[in-house]
Amino acid sequence: MLYNIIRDFQCGLVAAADKEEKNEMRIVMQILPLYLIAINVITFIAFGLDKWKAQHGKWRIKEKTLLGLSFIGGALGGLCAMYVFRHKIRKPVFVIGIPLMLLAQAALLIYLQRTGTHL
C-alpha cells in the first residue's frame, strides 16, 4: 500500500513536470517566429549599413558581428542582404558560411516541428 502511494506520488510529479515542460516549450515556440523575424531584419539592415559605410569611407561593422548575427538566427537575412546589396559576395567565409548556417537553422526548425513542437 505504501509502495502504491509512493509510486502514485512519483507519477504525479513526473506528469506535473511534463506538463510544465510542455508549457515552457509552447511559450518558446510562440516567441521563436517573432525572434527569427527580428534577428533576420536586424541582420539584413546590418549588412546594408555596412555596405553603405564601405561606399562612404566610414567605420565598418566587423565581419565577426555580421557572421555572429547570421549565426544566432539571421542567416536568411544575411544571405538575402548579400545579394540585394551585392556585399560580401566574394568572401568565402560568407559565401560558404552563411548558406551553411541557413541549412543548419532550417534543419533545426524541421527537427523541432517533427518532434511535436509546432510553430
N, C-alpha and C positions, 0 to 999 in steps of 0.2 A: 504494500500500500504506500509506504513512504517512497519507495522507488518510483511508483507511478506519479506521485506528487512532484518529485524532483524532475522526472522526465517531462511532465507537462509544463512545469515552470521553465525548463530549458527550451522546450519547443516554442513556448510563448515568447521568450527572449529572442530566439532566432527569428521568429516571424516578425516581431517588432523591429528588429534590426534590418531585416529585408525590406520591410515597408518604408523605414526611414531612408534606407539606401536608394530605393526606387524613387522616393520623393526628391531626394537630392539630385539624382540623375535627371529627373524630369525638369527640374529647375535649370540644370546645366544645359539641357537640350533646348530649352526655351531661350536661353541667353546666347547660346552659341551662334545662331544665324545673325543676330544683331552684332555680335563681336566680329564675325567674319566680314560683314558688310563694312563696318567701321574701319577695321585694320586694312582692308583692301583699298578703301577710299584714301586713307592716310598714306598708304604705300604709293599709290598712283600719284597723289599730289607731291609726295617727297621726290619721286623720280622726275616729275615735271619741273619742280622747283630747282632741282639740281641741274637739269638741262638748261634752264633759264640762267642760273648762276654761271654755268660754264660759258654760255654765249656772251655774258656781260662782264666777265672777268672778276666775279665776286668770289668770296669764300664759299667752298663747296661743301656739300653734305658728304660725310665719309662713306666709302664703299661698305664698310662694316655695318653702318647704320642701315643702308639700303638693303643689304643682304639680311640683316637681323629682322627688319620689318617683314621681309618676304618669308623668312623662316618661321616667324610666330603667327603665320596665317595669312599673310598678304602676298603670297606668291602669284595669285591670279592678277591682282592689281599691279604688281611689279612687271609681270610678263606683258600685260596689256600696255603699260606705260612705256616699256622698252620699244615697242613697235609703233605706238602712237607718236611718241616724241623722238623716235629713232635715237635712243640714248642707251649706251652701254651694250650695243648690239655687236661690238667687235671684241668684247672681253669674254674669254672662255668661261671664267668663273660665273658670269651672269648668263651667258647663252646656254650653258650646260646646267649650272646650279639651280637657277630659278625654275626651269621646267621639271627638274628632278624634285624640287621642293613641292611643286604643284602636284605632281604624281603622288608623292607621299601623303600630302594633305587630302587628296581625293581618296586615296586608299583608306586612310583613317576614317573619313566620313562614311565610306561604304561599309567598313567594318562596324562602325557604331550603329548604322541602320540595320545591318544584318543580325546584330546581336540583340535586337529587340528594343533599342533605344531610338525612338523616332524623332526626327527633326520637325 
